[in-house]
């Protein structure tokens, strides 16, 4: 299991700390051969594991160490880079104050604004980005000139880009130049490229929703920790 010198605890204690069951019930699970560590069934009660390194499963389901992850919603202003480090440039981490190391999920380009999620939870990025989870992202788009109905229909049904046809999107017109678009994919600069393919230029791009999270009235440049309910909805939407 864990190597010498790592933080090792008894397997049944790990199960209890992870919220799976009581220690005594954990011992029963181990005796019954229901627990695997790094792919191997464990039946010895004295077995120890390193919560940070070993992969533990009960009845085929992974068990994760219980720790307090950080989930932050930021209203990203224009001019900031969605990265953890960019010498000489303004980055989104400059806007938040947290002791935990966090990173942006679902990036917005420098000129785009709106909802950005920052988290210490490494599982979230893969789940939000993976197409099998169909996480919706909603944006308010302002074009450089009025958009024809026929072109809105093309944006909605799919546009041919260099990396393939885009998936269908939900479009709601707000004015001649402004519409909302809801995507279930997140290619690099996707909306701007879709607009360019139809002969338009995006003047502003503002994200208002990301999965179950909504920006609402959070001020520009402002940030806050997700509520317990928002955390629960986010994790559930990611299958966690």
Backbone torsions as a table, in degrees:
resi	resn	phi	psi	omega
1	UNK	NA	-121.2	-178.6
2	UNK	-73.3	151.4	-179.8
3	UNK	-79.6	158.7	178.4
4	UNK	-59.2	140.3	178.8
5	UNK	95.4	-15.3	177.7
6	UNK	-84.4	171.1	179.3
7	UNK	-80.1	102.3	-177.3
8	UNK	-106.7	135.3	174.6
9	UNK	-133.1	158.8	179.1
10	UNK	-62.8	144.0	-174.9
11	UNK	-57.7	-43.3	-178.8
12	UNK	-66.5	-31.2	176.4
13	UNK	-68.6	-41.0	177.6
14	UNK	-59.1	-44.7	179.6
15	UNK	-60.8	-39.3	179.7
16	UNK	-68.4	-44.6	-179.2
17	UNK	-66.1	-29.0	178.4
18	UNK	-79.6	-4.8	177.7
19	UNK	83.3	15.6	-178.9
20	UNK	-76.1	-43.3	-174.1
21	UNK	-170.5	180.0	173.2
22	UNK	-75.0	166.2	178.2
23	UNK	-61.7	-42.6	-178.4
24	UNK	-63.1	-41.7	178.4
25	UNK	-66.6	-34.8	177.2
26	UNK	-62.2	-38.4	176.7
27	UNK	-62.8	-39.3	177.4
28	UNK	-62.4	-44.0	179.4
29	UNK	-60.2	-40.9	-179.5
30	UNK	-64.8	-47.5	179.6
31	UNK	-59.6	-35.6	-177.6
32	UNK	-79.3	-2.0	178.7
33	UNK	75.2	25.5	-178.0
34	UNK	-91.3	-6.0	-174.4
35	UNK	-111.8	132.9	175.9
36	UNK	-121.7	142.8	176.1
37	UNK	-124.0	120.6	-177.5
38	UNK	53.1	38.2	175.7
39	UNK	87.3	-4.3	-178.3
40	UNK	-110.0	133.2	177.3
41	UNK	-67.1	133.4	-178.0
42	UNK	-116.6	129.5	177.9
43	UNK	-124.1	-2.3	-178.6
44	UNK	-89.6	122.7	-175.3
45	UNK	-67.3	-23.9	-178.7
46	UNK	-81.4	0.7	-177.4
47	UNK	-61.8	137.0	176.1
48	UNK	-115.8	154.9	179.8
49	UNK	-135.9	158.9	172.2
50	UNK	-102.0	109.9	-176.3
51	UNK	-57.3	-27.3	-177.4
52	UNK	-85.5	-15.3	-173.3
53	UNK	-122.3	-31.6	-174.9
54	UNK	-89.1	146.9	178.5
55	UNK	-99.5	116.1	-176.0
56	UNK	-113.0	137.6	177.8
57	UNK	-133.0	143.9	173.1
58	UNK	-122.7	120.5	-176.8
59	UNK	53.2	38.0	176.6
60	UNK	84.1	-4.9	-179.2
61	UNK	-102.3	132.7	-178.8
62	UNK	-66.5	146.0	177.3
63	UNK	-117.1	125.8	-178.3
64	UNK	-107.3	146.8	176.1
65	UNK	-60.7	140.8	178.3
66	UNK	-83.7	117.2	175.4
67	UNK	-145.4	158.8	-176.5
68	UNK	-86.1	101.8	176.7
69	UNK	-80.5	160.5	180.0
70	UNK	-108.2	130.8	178.0
71	UNK	-130.5	115.7	-174.8
72	UNK	-121.9	134.2	172.0
73	UNK	-100.5	127.8	-179.8
74	UNK	-120.6	138.3	170.9
75	UNK	-93.7	94.0	-174.7
76	UNK	-68.6	127.6	172.8
77	UNK	-83.0	165.8	173.4
78	UNK	-68.1	151.1	175.3
79	UNK	96.4	-4.2	-179.5
80	UNK	-107.1	142.2	-179.9
81	UNK	-91.9	134.0	179.4
82	UNK	-85.0	71.2	180.0
83	UNK	-147.9	168.2	-179.2
84	UNK	-88.0	-19.4	-178.1
85	UNK	-156.1	128.2	177.0
86	UNK	-156.3	86.9	-175.9
87	UNK	-50.1	129.9	177.3
88	UNK	82.0	-1.1	-179.2
89	UNK	-120.3	155.1	176.1
90	UNK	-78.5	127.3	-179.8
91	UNK	-119.4	158.3	-174.8
92	UNK	-63.8	-27.0	179.7
93	UNK	-67.5	-18.5	176.3
94	UNK	-66.4	-18.3	-173.3
95	UNK	-91.9	-12.6	-175.6
96	UNK	-117.6	156.9	-179.2
97	UNK	-126.1	101.2	179.7
98	UNK	-146.7	143.9	179.9
99	UNK	-76.5	-26.8	-179.9
100	UNK	-79.1	148.9	175.3
101	UNK	-77.6	121.2	179.9
102	UNK	-123.0	162.3	178.5
103	UNK	-141.0	153.9	-177.8
104	UNK	-76.2	144.0	177.7
105	UNK	-121.0	134.6	-179.4
106	UNK	68.1	66.7	-170.0
107	UNK	-61.7	150.9	169.7
108	UNK	-114.2	140.3	179.9
109	UNK	-70.9	170.9	-171.7
110	UNK	-54.0	-42.0	-174.6
111	UNK	-85.5	-10.0	-178.5
112	UNK	-87.4	157.4	-177.0
113	UNK	-128.7	171.5	171.8
114	UNK	112.6	-156.3	-170.3
115	UNK	-68.2	126.0	174.2
116	UNK	-134.5	134.0	178.6
117	UNK	-97.8	131.7	174.3
118	UNK	-118.9	132.5	-176.0
119	UNK	-151.6	157.7	172.3
120	UNK	-93.8	-4.8	-174.7
121	UNK	-86.2	104.1	-176.4
122	UNK	-66.7	-16.4	-179.0
123	UNK	-73.9	-26.6	-170.9
124	UNK	-67.7	-40.0	-175.7
125	UNK	-58.3	-48.4	-179.4
126	UNK	-61.3	-44.4	-175.9
127	UNK	-67.5	-40.0	-179.2
128	UNK	-72.5	-28.8	-178.0
129	UNK	-87.8	-23.8	-174.2
130	UNK	-72.9	128.2	-175.4
131	UNK	-63.3	-21.9	-177.1
132	UNK	-68.3	-16.6	-178.8
133	UNK	-92.2	-12.1	174.7
134	UNK	52.1	46.1	177.7
135	UNK	-75.2	127.9	-179.5
136	UNK	-83.6	142.4	172.9
137	UNK	-128.7	125.7	-175.7
138	UNK	-112.1	134.7	-177.1
139	UNK	-129.3	150.8	168.2
140	UNK	-103.9	123.2	-174.0
141	UNK	-116.2	132.6	173.4
142	UNK	-115.3	123.5	-178.2
143	UNK	-94.6	170.2	-178.9
144	UNK	-78.4	-13.1	179.2
145	UNK	-158.0	164.1	-179.1
146	UNK	-55.0	140.1	-177.4
147	UNK	-99.0	125.8	179.0
148	UNK	-66.7	148.4	178.3
149	UNK	-56.4	-39.6	-178.8
150	UNK	-62.8	-35.4	179.7
151	UNK	-74.5	-33.6	174.3
152	UNK	-63.0	-38.4	178.1
153	UNK	-64.6	-36.3	177.7
154	UNK	-67.1	-42.2	177.5
155	UNK	-60.8	-35.7	-177.4
156	UNK	-73.8	-40.1	-174.7
157	UNK	-85.3	-25.6	179.4
158	UNK	134.8	140.0	-178.6
159	UNK	-122.5	137.7	179.3
160	UNK	-78.6	118.1	176.7
161	UNK	-115.0	174.8	-177.8
162	UNK	-63.6	-24.7	179.0
163	UNK	-104.2	21.8	174.6
164	UNK	112.3	172.9	-179.9
165	UNK	-71.5	136.0	177.2
166	UNK	-74.6	154.8	178.5
167	UNK	-74.8	157.5	177.2
168	UNK	-55.5	144.8	-179.2
169	UNK	-128.1	161.8	176.2
170	UNK	-99.7	125.2	-176.7
171	UNK	-119.0	136.0	172.3
172	UNK	-132.1	118.9	179.8
173	UNK	-73.8	138.6	177.5
174	UNK	-112.3	-30.1	175.3
175	UNK	-163.2	-171.2	-179.6
176	UNK	-60.5	-37.3	-175.7
177	UNK	-108.9	-8.3	-172.8
178	UNK	-117.7	136.3	175.1
179	UNK	-149.7	161.1	172.1
180	UNK	-103.3	145.6	178.0
181	UNK	-134.5	134.2	179.0
182	UNK	-115.7	119.4	-177.7
183	UNK	-108.6	156.8	172.2
184	UNK	-119.4	23.4	175.6
185	UNK	-147.3	167.4	-175.2
186	UNK	-144.5	64.3	177.7
187	UNK	-73.1	162.4	-179.7
188	UNK	-61.5	124.2	178.3
189	UNK	50.5	37.7	-170.4
190	UNK	-59.5	-51.0	-175.9
191	UNK	-65.4	-41.6	178.5
192	UNK	-62.8	-39.5	178.9
193	UNK	-69.0	-37.4	177.0
194	UNK	-62.2	-42.7	179.1
195	UNK	-63.9	-45.3	-179.9
196	UNK	-61.6	-35.5	179.7
197	UNK	-63.5	-23.9	-179.7
198	UNK	-103.2	7.3	175.5
199	UNK	89.8	17.9	179.6
200	UNK	-114.8	168.5	173.0
201	UNK	-127.9	137.5	179.1
202	UNK	-81.0	124.0	177.6
203	UNK	-87.5	-35.8	175.4
204	UNK	-151.0	146.2	-179.2
205	UNK	-135.9	119.2	-171.1
206	UNK	-131.3	118.7	-179.7
207	UNK	-89.5	129.0	-177.5
208	UNK	-113.3	-15.1	-179.7
209	UNK	-149.3	147.2	179.0
210	UNK	-144.3	104.7	-173.6
211	UNK	59.4	-129.6	-179.6
212	UNK	-83.4	-3.7	-176.4
213	UNK	-90.0	134.4	179.4
214	UNK	-122.6	138.4	-177.8
215	UNK	-68.6	-43.7	-179.4
216	UNK	53.3	-126.8	-170.7
217	UNK	-101.0	20.6	176.7
218	UNK	-63.8	124.8	-175.5
219	UNK	-68.5	157.7	179.1
220	UNK	-58.4	129.0	-178.1
221	UNK	83.8	-7.8	-179.8
222	UNK	-83.3	159.4	178.8
223	UNK	-148.7	159.3	177.0
224	UNK	-157.9	157.2	172.9
225	UNK	-74.3	145.3	175.8
226	UNK	-63.8	147.0	173.8
227	UNK	-71.6	166.0	178.7
228	UNK	-59.3	-39.8	179.8
229	UNK	-65.4	-41.2	178.8
230	UNK	-65.5	-41.2	177.2
231	UNK	-59.9	-44.8	-178.9
232	UNK	-62.4	-44.8	-180.0
233	UNK	-65.3	-39.4	179.5
234	UNK	-63.6	-48.5	-178.7
235	UNK	-65.1	-39.5	178.2
236	UNK	-63.7	-40.7	180.0
237	UNK	-66.5	-23.2	178.3
238	UNK	-93.0	2.6	-179.9
239	UNK	71.8	27.5	-178.1
240	UNK	-107.3	NA	NA
